[in-house]
Amino acid sequence: MKNKTHFILLFIVSIGLLAACSVKNNNYQLTKNYKPDDVALYNTIIALDSAFFHTYNTCEINLKKYAEFYDENIEFYHDNGGFINSKKDLVEGTKNNICGKVTRELVKGSIEVYPTKDFGAIEIGLHKFHNKREPKSDPKVGRFTIIWKKTNSDWKIVKVISLH
């Protein structure tokens, strides 16, 4: 009986480890039936996302405008690239590794926006990145979270979590 229990436990642990190892093969899905709590806020964040990633996709033209979206105390978490908490380093990394090389495409209809009382908003969504050097490569869907801070009428990105 004891051996059978050990076998079952080993089997369950093995299945768990296999599932954990396959995380990189995520096929992220849209949240079903999402409806924004605040439609005006949702529309504002959609417009900010579009403007921000337009500057990302064209940063070789105007890197300064791209940098203006970030708060001075930015925290950027990337599952492959690690953690950056320097606006200067983040912008420099974008200049060296993204500008003219990579573009971002939002997965249509994937953005969710949640108000954060007395602070701003949390944006969650799905996107794909296209490598201009490998135009025939099939981009995978990644998940992102952006925390936006509102000061007066100005919005800044204070935290990003990017999962690929």
N, C-alpha and C positions, 0 to 999 in steps of 0.2 A: 504494500500500500504506500509506504514511504517513497519508494522508487517511482511509482506512478505519479505521486504528487510532485516530486522533483522534476519529472519529465514534463508535466503540464506547466509548471512554473517556468522552466527553461524555454518551452515552446512560446509562452506568452511574452517573455522577455525578448526572445528572438524576433517575434513579429513586431514588437515595439521598436527594436533597433532597426529593423528593415524599414519601417515607416519613417523613422527619424532620418535615416540616410537618404530617403527619397524626397526630402523637403525641397531640394533644388529643382525638382521637376514640377513645381507648382503650376497649376493652370488656374490662376486666380479667377474668381467669378464675381460678377456684379451682385450687389446686395439686392434681393428681391423686394419689390414694393416700397423702396425708399421714397419718402416725401419729405421735403425740407420743413423744418419747424418755422423758419423765417424766410419767406420767399425773397424779400428784398436783400437780406444778407446773402442768401444763396446766389442771387444774380450778381452781387458785388464780388463775391469770391470767384465766381466763374469768370468774370471780366478780368480780375486780377491775375488769375491763373493763365488766361489767354495772353495777357500783356507780358507777364513774366516770362512765359516760355517762348513768346515771340522774340524777346531779347536774348534768351538762351539760344534759340535756333539761329539767330543772326548776330551773335556776340562778336564776331570778327569785325563787324561794322561799328558797333557801339557798346563796348564792354562796360563803360561807365554807367550807362542806363541800366544794364543788367545788375551791376553791383548796388545800385540805389534801392533795389527791392529788399536787400538784406539788412537786418538790424545789426548794429555794431557788435552785439553779443550773440551772434548766430551760433547755433549748435546744429551740426550736420552729421547724421548717423547713416552710414552706408554699409550694407551687409558685406560687400566685397572690399570696399575702400577704407572702412574703419570710421573713426571719429575725427571731425575737424571743428574747432571752436575759435577759428580766426577768420574773420571776414576777408582779410588780405590773402591768406593762404587759399581760401575757398575760391576766390575770384582768380587768383593766379593759377590754380589747378584747372579751373574752367578754361582759362585762356590757353593753357598748354595742352590740355587733353580733349577739349570739347569743341572749341570754336573752329568752324570749318570742317570738322571731322564727324560730328554726331548731331543728329536732330531728334527731338522728342515729339511723339505723336500721342495725344490723349486718346484713351479708349472712350469713344462717344457714349455719353450717358452714364459714365462711371463715377462721377464726382458726387460725394456726399459732403454736406457742410453742417457743422454743429456749432451753435453759438456758445461762447465761453463768457459767462457773466463778468462784466466789468473788465474784460480783457480784449476779446476779439473773437476769433473763430478757429475751428479745427476743420481742415479740408482733408478728405480721404478719397483716393481714386486709383485708377489703373492707367498705365501708360506703356508705350513701347519706345525703344530707342533704335534709330536707324544709323548704322555705321556707313558713312559715305565712302569709305575705303573698301567696303565689302557690300556693294549695293544688292547683290543677289542673296545675301544672308537673310534668314528668316528671324526677325526680331521676336523676342519672347516678351510676354506681358509681365510687367512688374507692378508692385503695389507701392504707393507713396502716401505719406501723411505730412501735411504742412500746417504748422501752427502760425497763424497770423495775429499780430498784435496791432490794435488800433489806438493811436494817440491823436486826439482831436480828429481831424479828417484824414490822417495819414496812416496807411497800412504798411507794415513791415513783416518780413518773414523772420521769425525768431528761432524756429526749430524745424528741421526736416528729417524724416525717416524715409529712406529709400531702399526698397527691397527688390532684388532682381531674381 
